[in-house]
Amino acid sequence: MKEDERLARIGREQDFYNTCAKILGIDHEYTVPYRRRDRWNTRKLGNGRYPGFGVIRYCSSSYIIVMCKKGTRVFDNEQRVFEFLAQ
């Protein structure tokens, strides 16, 4: 993956997670993923954890997994996730 593509993906993920945090009213601090994982640099928890709600995994803009008290759901669109969170 080229560096500009990587930075664009990081920007999309950060915007998505920040929008989810605003809808839920929960603070979320985005951490930029490491380029190469090893034993020492993956000690921090990843993105998508919202205390009191659950976990949101942004795999791509067309594959998003939401795990919460209401159960686990898979969405194919960011807008549908936002609508689900607003309920």
Stockholm file with secondary structure:
# STOCKHOLM 1.0

chainA/1-87         MKEDERLARIGREQDFYNTCAKILGIDHEYTVPYRRRDRWNTRKLGNGRYPGFGVIRYCSSSYIIVMCKKGTRVFDNEQRVFEFLAQ
#=GR chainA/1-87 SS CCHHHHHHHHHHHHHHHHHHHHHHTCCCCCCCCCSSCCSSTTCSCCSCEETTTEEEEEEETTEEEEEETTEEEEESCHHHHHHHHHC
#=GC SS_cons        CCHHHHHHHHHHHHHHHHHHHHHHTCCCCCCCCCSSCCSSTTCSCCSCEETTTEEEEEEETTEEEEEETTEEEEESCHHHHHHHHHC
//
